[in-house]
Amino acid sequence: MCAIIGWTGHLPRGFLSQLLIESGSRGKDSTGIAFYGQFKEKSEEYKAIGAYKDVLDPVSFVKDEDVQKILSQARRSPMGIGHTRRASPGMPIDSRNAHPYGYWGLYFAHNGRVENWKVLKLTLVEHFKGIVRSKIRESVPAETADSVVDDLTESMIQYVNDIESNCKGVNVSVRDFWASSGESQAAYMWPVFQNKGLSEIEFKKLPMRHVLKSADCTKYAQDITTDSQVLGPFINAKDFRLVEGCMALVWINRTSKGPEVFTMRYGKEAICAKITWRWKAESHTSKGKLIEESKDQETKLLTIVASTKEIVDNALEKLDDNIEFAVEYSEYEEGHIYRLDLTGLVDEGSVGVFERPITDEFSSQTV
């Protein structure tokens, strides 16, 4: 069945955990979140969109001590998404297939089913591999043999497959490698490619950033093991015409305005809730400790997307007694992308979808 969550705004204390727990009524095979926050790699701190997920039911997930620290950070984030999974029959249940999934700067979660995902996987592999090959062919000398181009294409994809060990070999982090210029990337890669039929000058003329991105997309497509994963490239392209399925989607992505959360539904139920809330009095924990944030009694805004109204209602009922709130629900149109804003959902326009949604009685009924 699965459940999706998306938010923009200020989450009340404990609300995110309760949203996940209530979402467990629709799936307990795994639980995950993605949000914009402060992260750390070794001694370096940076702001980014990050994700955490595990093959745990929501109750076990939110009770885990390590997860509680992550949820505390996520709850203070101005935006994020969440998911609880009920695997479709025959789909693997492991952390690799837990949501949210990452795809080139965006993280997404899916409720529904994609009927033709195996065909789409093969289509994506050939599409991205074709881009790698065409970028190389356009950039090498005209007399370069097709066999050299083919070898370079496969080698580029393999380089990305082994990116962690390759970066370790030149003493650069994977994050810094992807953030570096194409010229720098070529310099890092040259020791591996110096016997691939191009001179160093010719190799460094390749549009490396474009080639490597397409190689990484090829790897992504090759690694797809469940129907939900196949949606990454289609979300990025904002085009679902080839996707035979039904879906309710949330994703968080960096845009020119900064990180933002989006949603789209097609043949699936989902609800939007605009919430205003505030602490009406100071409050204490069960151990008598003052909840510092309860001293701030200003009204706060929050926009939530969830699979059902019941999930939000049940989570709101479990808020601290000293939190008062008002909630306004609305449904949103199929086949449109909406951006979550503090004022509610902002229609970003219609997108191409398959001619009809499939009937999906397992994950939930078609709307």
C-alpha positions in Angstrom: 0.0 0.0 0.0 2.7 2.5 1.0 2.3 6.0 2.3 3.9 9.3 1.3 4.6 12.5 3.4 5.8 15.9 2.3 6.1 19.1 4.3 7.1 22.7 4.0 7.1 24.9 7.1 7.6 24.4 10.9 6.7 21.0 12.2 5.4 20.8 15.8 7.4 18.7 18.3 6.7 15.0 17.8 4.6 15.5 14.7 7.0 14.0 12.2 7.4 10.8 14.3 3.6 10.5 14.6 3.1 11.0 10.9 5.4 8.1 10.2 3.8 5.9 12.8 0.3 6.6 11.5 1.6 6.0 7.9 2.5 2.5 9.1 -1.1 1.5 8.7 -0.4 1.4 5.0 3.0 -0.2 5.1 5.6 -1.5 7.5 8.3 -3.1 5.3 10.6 0.0 5.5 10.6 3.6 6.7 12.6 6.6 5.4 12.9 10.4 5.3 14.8 13.0 3.2 15.2 16.6 4.2 17.3 19.7 3.8 19.7 20.2 6.6 23.2 20.5 8.0 25.3 17.4 7.3 28.9 16.5 8.1 31.5 14.5 6.2 34.6 13.9 8.3 35.4 17.3 9.8 33.5 19.3 7.1 30.0 20.6 7.6 27.8 21.6 4.7 24.1 22.2 3.9 22.5 19.7 1.6 19.5 17.4 1.0 20.2 14.1 2.7 18.2 10.9 3.3 18.0 8.1 5.9 16.0 4.9 5.5 16.0 1.4 6.9 14.1 -1.9 6.7 12.2 -1.2 9.9 8.5 -0.7 10.7 7.8 3.0 11.6 7.5 2.4 15.3 10.9 0.6 15.5 12.3 3.3 13.2 11.3 6.3 15.4 12.4 4.5 18.6 15.9 3.8 17.4 18.3 6.1 19.2 20.3 7.0 16.1 17.1 7.7 14.2 15.8 9.9 16.9 18.8 12.3 16.5 18.1 12.4 12.7 14.4 12.9 13.2 15.1 15.8 15.6 17.2 17.4 12.9 14.6 16.6 10.2 11.8 18.0 12.3 13.6 21.4 12.5 14.1 21.4 8.7 11.8 23.7 6.8 11.1 21.0 4.2 11.3 17.3 3.7 9.6 14.1 2.7 8.9 10.7 4.3 7.7 7.2 3.3 6.5 3.9 4.7 6.6 1.0 2.4 4.4 -2.0 1.7 6.3 -3.9 -1.0 4.3 -5.1 -4.0 4.2 -8.9 -4.5 7.6 -10.2 -5.8 9.5 -7.0 -5.0 12.6 -7.3 -2.7 12.4 -6.1 0.9 15.8 -4.6 1.7 17.4 -1.2 2.4 18.3 -0.8 -1.3 14.6 -0.8 -2.2 13.5 1.4 0.7 12.3 5.0 -0.1 13.2 7.8 -0.5 15.4 7.2 -3.6 18.1 9.7 -4.7 18.5 10.7 -8.3 20.9 13.5 -9.3 20.2 16.0 -6.5 16.5 15.0 -5.9 15.0 12.5 -3.5 11.6 11.1 -4.1 9.1 8.7 -2.6 6.3 6.8 -4.4 3.0 5.3 -3.6 1.6 3.1 -6.3 2.7 0.7 -8.9 4.5 0.9 -12.3 3.3 -1.8 -14.6 6.0 -1.6 -17.3 9.0 -0.8 -15.2 11.2 -3.6 -16.6 10.7 -2.3 -20.1 11.4 1.3 -18.9 14.6 0.1 -17.1 16.0 -1.3 -20.4 14.8 1.9 -22.3 16.6 4.1 -19.8 19.8 2.1 -19.9 20.0 2.3 -23.7 19.0 6.0 -23.6 21.7 7.1 -21.2 24.3 4.9 -22.7 23.5 6.3 -26.1 24.1 9.9 -24.7 27.5 8.8 -23.3 28.5 7.4 -26.7 27.2 10.3 -28.7 29.0 12.9 -26.5 32.2 11.0 -26.9 31.8 10.5 -30.7 31.1 14.2 -31.2 34.3 15.2 -29.3 37.0 12.8 -30.5 38.8 13.1 -33.8 36.7 12.0 -36.8 39.2 9.2 -37.6 38.7 7.6 -34.1 37.5 4.0 -34.6 34.1 3.1 -33.4 35.6 0.3 -31.3 37.6 3.0 -29.4 34.4 5.0 -28.8 32.6 1.9 -27.7 35.4 1.0 -25.3 35.5 4.5 -23.9 31.7 4.4 -23.4 31.8 1.2 -21.4 34.8 2.4 -19.5 33.1 5.6 -18.5 30.2 3.7 -17.1 32.5 1.3 -15.3 34.4 4.2 -13.9 31.2 5.6 -12.3 30.3 2.1 -11.1 33.7 2.0 -9.2 33.6 5.7 -8.3 34.4 5.2 -4.6 37.6 3.2 -5.2 38.6 5.4 -8.2 38.3 8.5 -6.0 40.2 6.9 -3.2 43.0 6.1 -5.6 43.5 9.8 -6.4 42.8 11.0 -2.8 39.6 12.9 -3.5 36.2 12.5 -1.9 33.3 11.4 -4.1 31.4 14.5 -3.3 34.4 16.7 -4.2 34.9 14.8 -7.4 31.3 15.4 -8.6 31.5 19.1 -7.6 34.8 19.7 -9.4 35.1 21.1 -12.9 35.2 18.9 -16.0 38.9 19.7 -16.4 39.7 18.5 -12.9 37.6 15.4 -13.3 39.6 14.6 -16.5 42.8 15.0 -14.6 41.7 12.6 -11.9 40.6 10.1 -14.5 43.5 10.2 -16.9 45.6 7.4 -15.1 42.7 5.0 -15.7 42.1 6.1 -19.3 45.6 6.7 -20.7 45.6 3.4 -22.6 42.1 3.7 -24.1 43.1 5.0 -27.5 43.1 8.8 -26.9 46.0 11.2 -26.2 45.8 13.1 -22.9 45.0 16.3 -24.8 42.1 14.5 -26.7 40.9 13.0 -23.5 40.8 16.3 -21.7 38.7 17.8 -24.5 35.8 15.5 -23.7 32.7 17.3 -22.2 33.5 15.4 -19.0 30.7 16.6 -16.8 28.0 15.8 -19.3 29.6 12.4 -20.1 29.9 11.4 -16.5 26.4 12.6 -15.6 25.0 10.4 -18.4 27.3 7.5 -17.3 26.0 7.9 -13.7 22.4 7.9 -15.0 23.2 4.7 -16.9 24.4 3.1 -13.7 21.3 4.3 -11.9 19.1 2.6 -14.6 21.2 -0.6 -14.5 20.8 -0.9 -10.8 17.0 -0.5 -10.7 15.5 -3.5 -8.9 11.9 -2.3 -8.2 9.2 -0.4 -10.0 9.4 2.8 -7.9 13.1 3.4 -8.7 12.4 3.7 -12.4 10.6 7.0 -11.7 13.7 9.1 -10.9 14.5 10.1 -14.5 10.8 10.8 -15.3 10.4 13.0 -12.3 13.5 14.9 -13.4 12.2 15.3 -16.9 8.6 16.1 -15.6 7.2 13.7 -18.2 5.3 10.5 -17.3 3.8 9.6 -20.7 5.7 6.3 -20.9 4.9 5.3 -17.4 2.1 2.7 -17.3 1.0 3.0 -13.7 -0.6 4.9 -11.0 1.2 7.1 -8.4 1.2 9.6 -5.7 4.7 11.2 -5.5 6.6 13.6 -3.3 10.1 14.8 -4.0 12.6 17.4 -2.6 14.9 19.0 -5.1 17.3 21.9 -5.4 16.0 24.6 -7.7 17.2 28.1 -8.7 15.3 29.3 -5.7 16.9 26.8 -3.4 15.5 23.4 -2.1 11.8 22.9 -2.6 9.2 20.1 -2.1 6.9 19.0 -4.9 4.0 16.5 -5.3 2.1 14.9 -8.2 -0.7 12.3 -8.3 -2.2 10.2 -11.1 -4.8 7.6 -10.3 -3.8 7.6 -6.6 -5.2 9.2 -3.5 -3.4 12.0 -1.7 -4.4 15.0 0.4 -3.0 18.4 1.3 -3.4 19.9 4.8 -2.7 23.6 5.6 -2.0 23.9 9.3 -1.6 26.9 11.6 -0.4 26.1 15.1 1.2 27.5 18.1 2.2 26.7 21.7 -0.6 28.2 23.9 1.5 27.7 27.1 4.9 26.5 28.2 5.1 22.7 28.5 7.3 20.1 30.2 8.4 16.6 29.2 7.2 13.6 31.2 10.4 14.0 33.2 9.5 17.5 34.2 12.0 19.2 31.9 10.9 22.5 30.3 10.4 22.2 26.5 12.4 25.3 25.4 10.5 25.8 22.2 7.2 26.0 24.1 8.3 29.4 25.2 7.8 30.7 21.6 4.1 31.1 21.3 4.0 32.8 17.9 1.7 31.3 15.2 3.5 29.0 12.7 2.5 27.8 9.2 2.8 24.3 7.8 1.7 22.6 4.6 1.6 18.8 4.6 1.0 16.3 1.8 0.0 12.8 2.9 -1.6 9.7 1.5 -4.8 10.1 3.5 -6.6 12.6 5.8 -6.7 10.0 8.5 -2.9 9.9 8.8 -2.8 13.6 9.4 -5.8 13.6 11.7 -4.4 10.8 13.9 -1.0 12.4 14.1 -2.5 15.8 15.1 -4.5 14.2 17.9 -1.3 13.1 19.5 0.3 16.5 19.7 1.2 18.0 23.1 -1.9 19.3 24.9 -0.4 22.8 25.0 -0.3 23.0 21.2 -3.4 24.4 19.5 -3.9 24.1 15.8 -6.3 24.7 12.9 -6.3 22.5 9.8 -7.7 23.0 6.3 -7.8 20.0 3.9 -7.9 20.1 0.1 -7.6 17.6 -2.7 -5.4 18.3 -5.7 -5.8 17.6 -9.4 -4.3 14.6 -11.2 -1.5 15.1 -13.7 -0.3 18.4 -12.3 2.9 19.2 -10.4 2.4 21.2 -7.2 5.0 23.0 -5.1 4.5 23.0 -1.4 4.4 26.5 -0.1 3.5 28.0 3.3 0.3 29.2 1.7 -0.6 25.7 0.4 0.0 24.0 -2.9 1.1 26.1 -5.8 0.2 24.6 -9.2 3.3 24.4 -11.4 1.4 23.2 -14.4 0.2 20.0 -16.0 2.6 17.2 -17.1 2.3 14.4 -19.7 0.9 11.2 -18.2 0.0 7.8 -19.7 -3.3 7.5 -21.4 -5.0 5.9 -18.4 -4.0 4.9 -14.8 -3.8 1.2 -14.1 -6.1 -0.4 -11.6 -4.0 -1.1 -8.5 -6.0 -2.9 -5.9 -3.0 -4.0 -3.9 -1.4 -0.7 -3.1 -4.7 1.1 -2.9 -7.7 1.6 -5.1 -7.7 3.7 -8.2 -9.3 7.0 -7.7 
